[in-house]
């Protein structure tokens, strides 16, 4: 046995004052990342040996693995690999110089940032992150090189270290952390398993804790889409989000050029507990977990996406503000939005009924994306689907316009509330006219966006005006009759105007509708109503029915004619009662009455019911 040399003692040269205390407190809320760094180093050592084995033809046939061992009695945690190992010179170079200077540079660069979460991933601390939790760190290593001897390195958290030869039989590296009493949680196997599952769950080398493998070395995103079944995609989603419902759809990314990006993204079923201010994507770097809140990589309108991205080319030890302006990040966002658009197109073409179920959840985000991203809009604009009022059907805008060519070319009628606008929709349906349902908060903005994109296109709510298709060509209403020299329609208009003159902002219009069952309708000019909706959004107006509006009187209605007959017969009180009732009935479709108006309406309704005289046989 050869005589071992005396231990080498030295001092690590540093420029940053008191760097060890800074390291020890660095990212205190996430101090468990030390284990991720040590495991990553161990996996890297194995990869280096595998490469050397391949290039130099060493014919090593080891079963590669990283072992994590806890000794609560000794107060130590050991991370052991059977990778390439290090000689004494390599420890001097990689631990005393390179690793320490990297940690020094990292601390110097980011020590003044108040919110340490603004540093994505925190890669850069490396081996020296061990000193966040350990009072003393040892390294035992044996290089793969022929004739190498074991080397032992030790440091107690000061700038002093000790390096000596030791007897080692197995190639590889052991890092031994000695914990003081404040860090005893890392001597609990349950805690270590939790940290390994969080940060190292998908590393490509087996990670063993107490002899049990705790990681999945071949996560789904490392495979090609053709290798994976739908059941496997769903099972993987359950693994990532155990408490979530089944996802609506997913996208498998496998990109090698112009950058390296792999991953699987899922669009979840949204709940009221979903937080749209954060990202739910799990970011990895070469299968090492980095972050589960990386909003910079996902377009804003696709924030609900869940799943995982593995982006090994991203610089992860930089601030988020820098990452936001990184050209590669913008390219990743473009790829993701493009793939989502492609997936939506495929779903729309495969089965519209199934797509409609998905659309009800995602349409707000898709419309927002179309308004924000020109490329996204260009891909999807002809495949956005809209519910058809009064039916279970769905239609794209081109399909709707094609069916309406002969009736109202380039004009789209829509409803924002099928219940409140039921009267208008009934008239539309009776004449074979269709209306789209646009009842989401985003739709008022989306309508204007669509109109801006096509100057020939016009949207009109069903209560904005009466299309010619609903009007009856009744020439009798314009004939002059009686001593007053006025037509029937003129007399109806004057009668209603006189009785309703106390109501502000109202104008009266008389038409004959094809459906006589509707006495009157309230119409709001499309642009005026949109302005009212906008002011209501900003809290300036609570009721859309205030302001200018038109009461369209249906001259074909028996109720309207009764009012005229009452006036002619000298029953002015009955005529007034009926006119007020007709107006309030029309207003009920678009306004919630206050208490006083509702009391008047109910009282008037009872009066009218009380005046109904039944016919008695034989009299």
Helices and strands as residue ranges (DSSP letters): E 8-11, H 19-25, G 28-30, H 33-56, E 66-71, E 76-81, H 88-91, I 92-99, H 100-110, G 116-118, G 126-132, E 134-142, E 150-155, E 160-166, E 172-179, G 181-187, H 189-199, E 207-209, E 212-213, G 220-222, G 225-227, H 230-240, E 249-255, E 261-267, E 280-285, E 288-291, G 295-297, G 300-302, E 305-310, H 320-324, H 327-350, H 352-372, H 374-380, E 385-388, E 394-396, H 397-403, H 405-408, E 411-415, H 422-430, E 436-437, H 443-453, E 458-461, G 468-470, G 475-478, E 480-481, E 486-487, H 488-499, E 506-511, E 520-523, H 526-537, E 549-554, H 558-568, H 572-587, H 595-610
